[in-house]
Structure formats: C-alpha cells, structure tokens
Amino acid sequence: NRENLMNKILDFLKYPSTWQGIVALLGALGVSLMPEQSEAIITAGVTLVGAIAVFFSDSDVKKE
C-alpha cells in the first residue's frame, strides 16, 4: 500500500544512519559526476557523515 510505504520512508528519515547513508551515496554520485573535484566532494561527505554521527544517535529516536 502506498500510504504504508510513505510512512515507512518517513520513519526511516528519523534515523541519523539513514542520513549518513544518503550523504555517502550523494558523495559517491558527486565524485562520479565531477571527478576533477573528487577530493573536495569526499572531504565534504566525510565531514557531514562525521557531524551526523557526533551530534545524533539512532538510539535517540523514540519508538512509537
């Protein structure tokens, strides 16, 4: 059911690990699209993933 899928996606978006994965995928995509800027893209991606890990935890997400 479409509504069920949307609710599941929205639930996953509450987790920092989901955002870390999204940032990592976007970083990898950016490197493949702009290889001449790969070092800057990798640095930005790693920095964002690290910041998410430092400030947020999956255990902080309240189960409903």
Long-range contacts (C-beta under 8 A, 24 or more apart in sequence): 14-61, 15-58, 15-61, 16-52, 16-53, 16-56, 16-57, 16-58, 16-60, 17-58, 19-52, 19-56, 20-49, 20-52, 20-53, 23-48, 23-49, 23-52, 24-49
